[in-house]
Amino acid sequence: MNCKFIGIALLVFITSSGCFLDNKIDQAKNNEIKPEAFNVYQAGITGFSGICPGKVKDTFLAVSDKTGIFEIDKVGKIIRKLPFSGSYDFEGITINPATNEVYLADEGQMKIYKLSNDEKSIELITDVRVTGGVINKGIEGLTYGNDTLYIVNQESPTIMIKYDLKSRKETARLAMNYVQFLSDIYYDGSDKTLWISDSKQQKFFHTDLNGNVIAFQSIPYIAKAEAITVDRVAKIAWIGCDETGFLYKVRLEI
C-alpha cells in the first residue's frame, strides 16, 4: 500500500475519532446535574434513617437510628425532639394522616411499634421474621396506606411485606429484585402508589402497590438516601441522607 495513502487514512481516522470524543464530552456536559434539580439543607440528624409527613402542616417527622425521633421543618431545622427515649434501632417512620398515629420500624429487633399519643412510650404491633436475613440489613423502611403497613427489608432478601392493621396479619410478601439496598418506602395517597429509595444504586423508584416499577429517577448527588417522602402536587421528593444528615428537596422528573 502506498505510504502517502496510509498517512491520509490515519489522519482521517484521528480527525474522526476526535470529533467522536468531542461529541461524547458535549453529551456529558448536557447530562450534568442542573443546580435547580435539588436543594440541600443541613438537618443535623446523625443517622438520618426515615422521614414522613408531620402532624402539623409543613413539617416532617424524622427518625435516627442513633439519636431518636425529631420534628423538623422543610428546610431541615429541628423544631423539637420527641420525648420518647430508649435504646432502639429505628430505621423507618410513618403516620396515619387521619388519626396522627405514628409507627416505627426497629431493625435491630425486627419489630414494628406504634408510638403513644403522648409520644413517651411505644406499643408492639408485630414481629417481622425474615428467613436468611442478614444482621444490620433488615427492616429499613415503613409506610402507612389504607390500614396497611408496607415494610421493606434492606437486603438478602430485598422484599416488601404488607401487614394489615385490622386483622393484625401479614397479607403479602413480594420480591423486589431490581433493588440492591431497599432503604425506605412511602405510600402516595394521591394515586395509591409507592415510592422506594435505593441507597446503593442512588435511585428512587415509583411503583404500584405490588412493587412493580412505573419509573425511576437517579440521585447520584445523595451519598446514602435512606429516607423518602413525596409531595406529588408540588412535584417534590424529600430525601434524608444517612451519611451526612442532610435533607434534600428533589424536583420530580418522573
VMD Tcl script that draws the C-alpha trace (Angstrom):
set ca {
  {0.00 0.00 0.00}
  {1.18 3.48 -0.83}
  {2.73 5.25 2.24}
  {1.04 8.51 1.26}
  {-2.33 6.73 1.29}
  {-1.65 5.25 4.75}
  {-0.80 8.71 6.12}
  {-4.01 10.21 4.77}
  {-6.08 7.32 6.19}
  {-4.54 7.75 9.63}
  {-5.20 11.48 9.55}
  {-8.86 10.89 8.65}
  {-9.21 8.28 11.46}
  {-7.67 10.58 14.09}
  {-9.78 13.53 12.99}
  {-12.96 11.42 13.05}
  {-12.10 9.99 16.48}
  {-11.51 13.47 17.81}
  {-14.97 14.57 16.64}
  {-16.50 11.47 18.27}
  {-14.81 12.22 21.59}
  {-15.86 15.86 21.42}
  {-19.45 14.76 20.87}
  {-19.27 12.46 23.89}
  {-17.90 15.29 26.02}
  {-20.65 17.61 24.81}
  {-23.26 14.96 25.68}
  {-21.76 14.55 29.15}
  {-21.94 18.31 29.67}
  {-25.59 18.28 28.61}
  {-26.26 15.50 31.15}
  {-24.72 17.37 34.07}
  {-26.96 17.87 37.08}
  {-28.64 21.26 36.89}
  {-28.48 23.45 40.01}
  {-32.26 23.73 40.09}
  {-32.61 19.90 40.28}
  {-32.37 19.96 44.06}
  {-31.82 22.00 47.22}
  {-29.94 20.72 50.23}
  {-30.36 21.65 53.89}
  {-28.29 20.72 56.94}
  {-30.73 18.94 59.21}
  {-28.02 17.83 61.61}
  {-29.64 14.46 62.30}
  {-26.95 11.83 62.80}
  {-28.05 8.55 61.24}
  {-30.98 10.12 59.32}
  {-32.91 6.93 58.50}
  {-36.58 7.73 57.94}
  {-39.00 10.56 57.21}
  {-42.75 11.06 56.88}
  {-45.22 13.98 56.88}
  {-45.61 15.54 60.33}
  {-48.67 16.04 62.50}
  {-48.55 19.76 61.72}
  {-48.66 21.22 58.19}
  {-45.28 21.90 56.54}
  {-43.41 19.69 58.99}
  {-41.89 16.21 58.90}
  {-41.20 13.53 61.44}
  {-37.67 12.21 61.05}
  {-36.07 9.25 62.77}
  {-32.46 8.45 63.57}
  {-31.12 5.00 64.41}
  {-28.77 6.75 66.83}
  {-30.39 9.82 68.40}
  {-34.17 9.47 68.42}
  {-37.26 10.97 66.78}
  {-37.49 14.58 65.61}
  {-39.96 17.08 64.21}
  {-38.32 19.20 61.51}
  {-39.43 21.88 59.07}
  {-38.99 21.98 55.29}
  {-35.50 23.48 55.47}
  {-34.31 20.79 57.85}
  {-34.47 22.88 61.02}
  {-35.16 20.79 64.11}
  {-38.33 22.09 65.76}
  {-38.19 19.63 68.63}
  {-37.01 16.21 69.70}
  {-39.92 13.96 70.66}
  {-39.95 12.90 74.33}
  {-39.65 9.16 73.64}
  {-36.29 7.78 74.71}
  {-34.78 4.32 74.77}
  {-32.20 2.11 73.14}
  {-33.77 1.30 69.79}
  {-32.53 0.93 66.21}
  {-35.28 2.90 64.47}
  {-34.86 2.88 60.68}
  {-38.35 3.76 59.46}
  {-41.23 6.02 60.48}
  {-44.73 6.60 59.12}
  {-48.01 8.25 60.11}
  {-51.70 7.57 59.63}
  {-52.81 11.02 58.35}
  {-56.38 10.53 59.56}
  {-55.51 9.75 63.19}
  {-51.90 11.01 63.54}
  {-50.87 7.57 64.83}
  {-47.14 7.10 64.32}
  {-45.48 3.76 63.58}
  {-41.78 2.89 63.85}
  {-39.60 0.11 62.40}
  {-36.81 -1.26 64.59}
  {-34.17 -3.05 62.52}
  {-32.17 -4.45 65.43}
  {-35.17 -6.22 66.96}
  {-37.04 -6.70 63.64}
  {-40.22 -5.27 65.19}
  {-42.87 -2.69 64.29}
  {-44.09 -0.37 67.06}
  {-46.77 2.30 67.48}
  {-45.89 5.50 69.32}
  {-48.23 6.50 72.16}
  {-50.33 9.66 71.84}
  {-48.17 11.42 74.44}
  {-45.07 10.36 72.44}
  {-43.42 8.87 75.54}
  {-43.86 5.13 75.03}
  {-44.29 2.52 72.30}
  {-46.60 -0.47 71.76}
  {-45.54 -3.59 69.87}
  {-47.54 -4.13 66.67}
  {-45.76 -7.13 65.16}
  {-42.53 -9.07 64.86}
  {-41.06 -9.33 61.37}
  {-39.43 -12.67 60.60}
  {-37.20 -12.91 57.52}
  {-35.65 -16.29 56.70}
  {-31.99 -15.95 55.77}
  {-31.87 -12.31 56.85}
  {-28.57 -10.53 57.45}
  {-27.71 -8.63 60.65}
  {-27.90 -4.84 60.13}
  {-29.55 -5.31 56.72}
  {-33.07 -6.00 57.98}
  {-36.25 -3.88 58.01}
  {-35.22 -0.47 56.77}
  {-38.39 1.33 55.75}
  {-42.05 1.62 56.65}
  {-45.13 3.42 55.32}
  {-48.85 3.53 56.07}
  {-51.61 3.36 53.47}
  {-55.31 2.45 53.94}
  {-54.90 0.35 57.11}
  {-51.88 -1.42 55.63}
  {-48.27 -1.12 56.70}
  {-45.77 -1.57 53.86}
  {-42.49 -2.82 55.34}
  {-39.24 -3.24 53.38}
  {-36.27 -5.47 54.18}
  {-32.99 -3.95 53.01}
  {-31.05 -6.90 51.63}
  {-30.81 -10.71 51.48}
  {-33.65 -10.77 50.63}
  {-34.89 -7.46 49.23}
  {-38.60 -7.86 49.92}
  {-41.72 -5.82 50.66}
  {-44.14 -7.07 53.29}
  {-47.78 -5.96 53.53}
  {-49.25 -6.05 57.04}
  {-52.98 -5.49 57.60}
  {-53.59 -3.49 60.78}
  {-57.25 -4.54 61.14}
  {-56.66 -8.29 61.05}
  {-53.13 -8.00 62.53}
  {-51.87 -10.36 59.83}
  {-49.31 -10.32 57.04}
  {-51.12 -10.37 53.69}
  {-48.26 -10.43 51.16}
  {-44.51 -10.82 50.84}
  {-43.10 -9.66 47.49}
  {-39.59 -9.92 46.00}
  {-38.03 -6.64 44.81}
  {-35.20 -7.97 42.66}
  {-34.43 -4.70 40.88}
  {-33.35 -3.03 44.15}
  {-29.91 -3.51 45.74}
  {-30.45 -1.73 49.10}
  {-34.15 -1.27 49.94}
  {-33.73 1.84 52.07}
  {-37.16 3.42 52.58}
  {-40.71 3.44 51.25}
  {-43.55 5.98 51.02}
  {-47.25 5.45 50.26}
  {-48.60 8.09 47.87}
  {-52.29 8.68 48.58}
  {-52.70 10.89 45.51}
  {-52.76 7.87 43.19}
  {-52.31 4.90 45.57}
  {-48.75 4.10 44.53}
  {-45.41 3.66 46.29}
  {-42.04 5.42 46.22}
  {-38.96 3.38 47.14}
  {-35.38 4.58 47.70}
  {-32.28 2.52 46.92}
  {-29.24 3.98 48.68}
  {-26.75 1.72 46.90}
  {-27.89 2.43 43.33}
  {-28.57 6.09 44.27}
  {-32.04 5.95 42.74}
  {-35.65 6.10 43.80}
  {-38.46 4.16 42.17}
  {-42.14 4.91 41.59}
  {-44.10 1.63 41.76}
  {-47.57 0.20 42.06}
  {-48.74 -1.30 45.35}
  {-47.10 -4.62 44.48}
  {-43.71 -3.02 43.84}
  {-43.88 -3.17 40.03}
  {-41.81 -0.31 38.62}
  {-43.57 2.56 36.87}
  {-40.49 4.80 36.60}
  {-37.26 5.66 38.39}
  {-35.05 8.72 38.96}
  {-31.30 8.84 39.64}
  {-29.96 10.85 42.59}
  {-26.15 10.50 42.32}
  {-25.62 13.58 44.49}
  {-27.09 11.88 47.60}
  {-24.49 9.67 49.28}
  {-26.87 7.44 51.25}
  {-30.57 8.07 50.59}
  {-32.27 6.25 53.47}
  {-35.40 8.36 53.97}
  {-38.05 9.41 51.43}
  {-41.42 11.15 51.34}
  {-43.09 12.66 48.27}
  {-45.38 15.60 47.51}
  {-46.82 14.87 44.07}
  {-48.79 18.12 43.91}
  {-45.62 20.16 44.40}
  {-43.59 17.63 42.33}
  {-41.01 17.22 45.09}
  {-39.34 14.27 46.78}
  {-37.91 14.96 50.23}
  {-34.94 12.68 50.90}
  {-32.82 12.25 54.02}
  {-29.16 11.23 53.81}
  {-27.96 8.83 56.49}
  {-24.29 9.62 55.84}
  {-24.40 13.43 56.04}
  {-27.60 14.25 57.94}
  {-28.69 16.47 55.04}
  {-32.30 16.93 53.90}
  {-32.67 17.11 50.11}
  {-35.55 18.74 48.26}
  {-35.51 16.98 44.89}
  {-37.54 18.03 41.85}
  {-39.52 15.08 40.47}
  {-38.69 14.25 36.86}
  {-40.94 11.20 36.71}
}
mol new
graphics top color blue
foreach p $ca { graphics top sphere $p radius 0.5 }
foreach p [lrange $ca 0 end-1] q [lrange $ca 1 end] { graphics top cylinder $p $q radius 0.2 }
display resetview
